[in-house]
C-alpha cells in the first residue's frame, strides 16, 4: 500500500472575482471616518486614558445612535402631516387659505 498525494488543480482568481471580493469587503466595512473614530477610541483605552468599560460604552452608544442617522424614516402620521403641509392642506385634507 502506497500513499498518493495529488496536487489540487487551483486556478488564480480572475479580475472579476477579485473585483467582487473587494466590492463586498468595502460594503461590509464602515466608512474611513468611522474607522478612525473607533480606532482612536480603542487607542485611548489601550493607553489607559479612559477605562475599557467606558470606551466600550461609548463605542456601543455611538454605533447604535448612528444606525438610524443615515436613513431616518418618519412615522406614518408625521409623514402624512408633512405631505399635507407641502400640499397646502391640513391633516384632515382641508385646503388652507
C-alpha positions as CSV (number, residue, x, y, z in Angstrom):
1,X,0.0,0.0,0.0
2,X,1.4,3.4,-1.0
3,X,0.2,6.8,-0.2
4,X,-0.6,9.0,-3.2
5,X,-0.7,12.8,-2.9
6,X,-2.5,14.8,-5.6
7,X,-1.9,18.5,-6.1
8,X,-5.3,20.2,-6.4
9,X,-5.9,22.0,-9.6
10,X,-6.1,25.6,-8.4
11,X,-6.7,28.5,-10.7
12,X,-5.8,32.0,-9.7
13,X,-8.9,34.2,-9.3
14,X,-10.0,36.3,-12.3
15,X,-10.2,40.1,-12.2
16,X,-14.0,39.9,-12.0
17,X,-13.8,37.6,-9.0
18,X,-11.2,39.9,-7.3
19,X,-13.4,42.9,-8.0
20,X,-16.4,41.2,-6.5
21,X,-14.4,40.4,-3.3
22,X,-13.2,43.9,-2.9
23,X,-16.6,45.4,-3.5
24,X,-18.2,43.0,-1.0
25,X,-15.5,43.8,1.6
26,X,-16.0,47.6,1.1
27,X,-19.7,47.3,1.5
28,X,-19.3,45.5,4.9
29,X,-16.7,47.9,6.3
30,X,-17.7,51.2,7.9
31,X,-16.5,54.5,6.4
32,X,-13.0,55.7,6.9
33,X,-14.2,58.4,9.3
34,X,-16.0,55.8,11.5
35,X,-12.9,53.5,11.5
36,X,-10.8,56.5,12.6
37,X,-13.2,57.2,15.4
38,X,-13.3,53.7,16.7
39,X,-9.5,53.3,16.3
40,X,-9.0,56.5,18.3
41,X,-11.4,55.2,21.0
42,X,-9.5,51.9,21.1
43,X,-6.1,53.7,21.3
44,X,-7.3,55.8,24.3
45,X,-8.5,52.7,26.1
46,X,-5.2,50.8,25.4
47,X,-3.2,53.8,26.5
48,X,-5.2,54.0,29.7
49,X,-6.5,57.5,29.1
50,X,-10.0,56.1,29.6
51,X,-11.0,52.7,31.1
52,X,-12.0,50.0,28.7
53,X,-15.7,49.7,30.0
54,X,-16.1,53.4,29.3
55,X,-14.7,53.1,25.8
56,X,-16.9,50.1,25.2
57,X,-20.0,52.0,26.4
58,X,-19.1,55.0,24.1
59,X,-18.5,52.7,21.2
60,X,-21.7,50.8,21.6
61,X,-23.7,54.0,22.1
62,X,-22.1,55.6,19.0
63,X,-22.8,52.5,16.9
64,X,-26.4,52.3,18.0
65,X,-27.1,56.0,17.6
66,X,-25.5,56.0,14.1
67,X,-27.7,53.2,12.8
68,X,-30.8,55.4,12.1
69,X,-28.9,58.5,11.2
70,X,-28.3,57.7,7.5
71,X,-31.9,56.7,6.6
72,X,-34.3,58.3,9.1
73,X,-37.9,57.2,8.5
74,X,-40.6,59.3,10.0
75,X,-43.7,57.7,11.4
76,X,-46.7,57.4,9.1
77,X,-48.7,60.1,11.0
78,X,-45.8,62.6,10.8
79,X,-45.1,61.7,7.2
80,X,-48.8,62.2,6.3
81,X,-48.8,65.6,8.1
82,X,-45.7,66.7,6.3
83,X,-47.1,65.7,2.9
84,X,-50.4,67.6,3.7
85,X,-48.4,70.7,4.7
86,X,-46.5,70.6,1.5
87,X,-49.7,70.3,-0.5
88,X,-51.3,73.2,1.4
89,X,-53.9,71.1,3.3
90,X,-54.2,70.2,6.9
91,X,-54.2,66.7,8.3
92,X,-58.0,66.4,7.6
93,X,-57.4,67.3,3.9
94,X,-58.9,70.8,4.1
95,X,-57.1,73.4,1.9
96,X,-55.8,76.3,3.9
97,X,-56.3,79.9,2.6
